[in-house]
């Protein structure tokens, strides 16, 4: 199996093309997109967006889960940009105690009100189940719910601007070439149309409704080095990682199950994609990244029993139901790295 010489994405990554030098089209596109990027000018542009939003609405909504990116987004909004912020939190049904503690620290230390949007949980778990059976992954309903929470809280507070810490479109974007799709159309295709609208009220937003709001990705404008971010959050907020030291997706008790299933479906997980993104951004060198991928993807070669058991319990599935699905046929690429 071949891998990009620059970012280590495997040749099995959907839509990837390796040139004669072994460099992938993602790296070539990245270089073209960011070659003239002016970090100082970009940050000033973001600061103006925030000030304009405050002048019009008084407050800005930031979606926050207690995880790495969203916690940092709230911290910067308060301490660097001096904004009046309201946090929008989506209860996805698998929230970790660590995330809850991080949210409490954000409220206490930064003086931020956080409004939690709670969906109909029977509906939400049923949606997860539908997606898992139909596609082999289950994260789309949660992704939709996070976006929905921002819009609902914005309405409550009379604002139209929602800021988030999602890295799509930024220098550390990991979902390149549109591999993982969690958009509204996918939601409706595989599950949403089977439920009455009142059951989906706190989970999904119709595209015409979403047009009412200005949604801003902070990482598109501001330096986003996750290694620096972890240190800053721990220093400023006493932010906690998981007991095993993991700093990504600390807000979700079934994140390990999700990554395990993605590796079975595609041959690699989000962990690989995130490390490759940090290599492209220059935050990790290739050999360090290779070691990180081997370590992180290697953990997924065996089932994360606790995480998987919780997922199956909530979705009323058995392991035999799961592993008989046709989605999980990929060879883990880490075996060839």
LINNORMO-V357996 format. One record per backbone hydrogen bond with DSSP energy under -1.0 kcal/mol. NH is the residue of the N-H (numbers start at 0). CO is the residue of the C=O. If there is no record, write none. Layout:
{{NH,CO} {NH,CO}}
This chain:
{{3,8} {4,21} {7,3} {10,1} {12,9} {15,12} {18,22} {21,18} {24,16} {27,23} {28,24} {29,25} {30,26} {31,27} {32,28} {33,29} {36,33} {41,37} {42,38} {43,39} {44,40} {45,41} {46,42} {47,43} {48,44} {49,45} {50,46} {51,47} {52,48} {53,49} {54,50} {55,51} {56,52} {57,53} {59,83} {60,160} {61,85} {62,162} {63,87} {70,66} {71,67} {72,68} {73,69} {74,70} {75,71} {76,72} {77,73} {78,74} {79,75} {80,75} {82,76} {85,59} {86,112} {87,61} {88,114} {90,116} {91,89} {95,250} {99,95} {100,96} {101,97} {102,98} {103,99} {104,100} {105,101} {106,102} {107,103} {108,104} {109,105} {114,86} {116,88} {123,119} {124,120} {125,121} {126,122} {127,123} {128,124} {129,125} {130,126} {131,127} {132,128} {133,129} {134,130} {135,131} {142,138} {143,139} {144,140} {145,141} {146,142} {147,143} {148,144} {149,145} {150,146} {151,147} {152,148} {153,149} {154,150} {155,151} {156,152} {157,154} {158,153} {161,213} {162,60} {163,215} {169,166} {172,169} {175,173} {186,182} {187,183} {188,184} {189,185} {190,186} {191,186} {192,187} {193,190} {194,191} {198,195} {202,199} {203,199} {209,205} {210,206} {211,208} {212,209} {213,159} {215,161} {217,163} {219,216} {220,217} {221,217} {228,224} {229,225} {230,226} {231,227} {232,228} {233,229} {234,230} {235,231} {236,232} {238,232} {241,245} {244,241} {251,248} {252,93} {254,251} {257,253} {258,254} {259,255} {260,256} {261,257} {262,258} {263,259} {264,260} {265,261} {266,262} {272,268} {273,269} {274,270} {275,271} {276,272} {277,273} {278,274} {279,275} {280,276} {281,278} {282,277} {283,277} {288,284} {289,285} {290,286} {291,287} {292,288} {293,289} {294,290} {295,291} {296,292} {297,293} {298,294} {300,297} {304,302} {307,303} {308,304} {309,305} {310,306} {311,307} {312,308} {313,309} {314,310} {316,311} {321,317} {322,318} {324,321} {328,326} {329,263} {332,266} {334,331} {335,332}}
